[in-house]
Amino acid sequence: MQLAIKNMVCDRCIRVVREDLETLGLTVGPVQLGTATVEGELTGEQLSAVKQRLEASGFELLDDPRLRLVEYMKTLIIDEIQYLKGHKPEHQNFSDYLAEKCGYEYSYLSHLFSSETGSTIEQYIIAQKVEKVKEWLSYGELSQSEIAWRLGYSSAAHLSNQFKKVTGQTPGQYKKEAGSGRKTLDRVGS
């Protein structure tokens, strides 16, 4: 049985979810961002225990197929931006990529995402990119041009303008303030 789980955003989340499910005595299969597979069908009592255990660890079990799809889109976006998975071909835009991976027209996905989250997919993508920029700026290893190139911006100026629009600061100002104001990935875009 595959479980859809909200707020899984990193490898540590995967480990915690696996441990939580194993603690409940379940036989756990693959665990990935947003999903975990357990052997067999779960009883109502087991599902309730899973739900409580996951909530205690900051996760949420998703029953609604619409919410599952929204979380899947978020996971795809996070994988591409935060973890640079490279599943999305460089020339393909996010709208086509999401439509292809989710199996729905982008207009439906866009409407669903907006109605469930209160923001657009584009705003969510930008918010994820800004958080990645903050991370890289705090390390001080990459120039703004290198960051812009890695995140698919047309130029460092475009990145800087978008960064300032979201944060109220230029990347340079942000860097001077020693990187204050970073968000955890499950809080980005909300």
N, C-alpha and C positions, 0 to 999 in steps of 0.2 A: 504494500500500500504506500502510495506516495503522499507525503504531507507537504502542504505549502506553508511556509513560515515567513512572517514579516520581520524586518529589522536585521536580517543576516547580511552583513556588509564586509566581512573580512574572514581570514583564515581562522582567527580565534573564535569567531562566531560559529564556524563549522565545528570546531573542536568542542565547544561548550554544548551545542545542540546534540552532538553525538554522545557526549558524556551524560547529558540529561536523559536521553532516551535509553541508554544502556543501564543507567541507574534504576530505571523503571522496569528493568528485566526484559526489555524488547530486543529482538535480534535486528540489528541495524545494518542496512546495506549502504549504498552510496549516499553521502551527504554533500550537497553543493550549496552555493549561495541561493537562498530562497526555497530549497527543497531538501527533504530527507526521506529516504525509503526505509520502511520497516517490513519485516516478513509477516505475511498474512494480513487478515482483516482485523481491525481493532474493535473491541467491544465498546459500548457507550461509556462504561466505567474506565476503561483504558484511555479512551479519547479525552475524558474529563481530566484524568491524571496527567496526561501529556500536556494538555492546555494549561493546567495549573503550574506544572513544572517549567514549561517554556516561559510563561508570564513572569515567574519568579526570577528568571534569568534575563528578562528584558525583551523577550520575543513574543510573537502573537501567532497562533494557529489560524490560518485563513480557510474558512469554509466556503465563502462566496466566490464563485468562478470569476466574477468581474474583478474582485480584489486580487485574486491570484494572477490574473492577466496584468494588472497594473504593477504588481510586485515583480513579475517576470520582466516587464519592460524596464523597471528601475534596475534590476539586476544586470540586464544586458548593457544598459548605459554605464553603470558603475564599473562593470568588467572592462569596457572599452576605454573609459577615461581614467579611472583610478588605478587599474591594474594593467592597463595597456595590453590586453589579451591579444588584440590584433585579429579577432574573428571577423570584424567588419572590414571588407576591402577598402583600401585607402581612398579610392575614387567614389565609393558609394556614400550617399548621405544617410543620416540617421533615420529619416522618414522611410526610405526604401528598405533599409536594414531591418528596422522594427517590423514593418509590414511583412517582410519575407520570413523573419524568425517567428513571428506570432501567428501568421496565417490569416491576417485580417487586413482590410483596406486601411490605409493610414488615417483617413478621415474618421473612421470608427474608433481607432486607437486613440487619436487625438481627443476626440469628444469624451471618451471613457476616462482617459487620464485626467483631463481637466475637471470633469464632474466628480471624480473620486478624490482628487488631491487639492483642488482649488488653484492649481497652477498649470501652465501649459508644459508640454514635453520640452519645447525649446527653452523655457525658463529653467526647467530641471537640469537640462544638459549644460546650460550656462552656469548654473549654480555648482554643478559637479566640477566643471572646468575651473571655476574660480577657486574652489577648495584645493584642487590639484596644484594650481599656480601658487597658492599660499604655502602649500607643503614644500614645493620646490624652492620658493623664495627663502623659506626658513633654513633650508640646507645650504644655500649660497653657492651651490656647485654649478648652476646653469645660468646663462645670461637670459635676458628677457627674449631675445631673438630665438635662442635655442628652445625655450619654453613654448614660445608661439608656434614654432615649427612642429614640435612634438605633439601639440594639441590641435594642430590643423588650422591655426589662424593664418590669415593672409599676410599679416605683418605684426611686428611687435607693437606698432601703434594701435592696431585693431584690438589686440589683446589688452593693452593699457586702457583704451577707452571703455571696453566692456568691463574690465576689472573695476575701474573707477565708478562706473554706473551702478555696479552691484554693491561695492564696499564703501564708496565715498572717498577712497584713497587711490592714488596711483600705486602701481607695484613698488616703485621706489620708496614712497612714503611708508607703505606697509612693511617693507624690509627694514627701514630705519627704526621702526617701532618694535623690532625684534619678533615679528610674527605673532602678535597678539590677535585673538579673535578667530582662531580656527574652530571649525565645527566637526563633530563626529559625523561619519558618513550617513548614519541613519537620521540625522537632523538636517542634512543639506536639502534645500528645496522645500522645507516646511516652516 
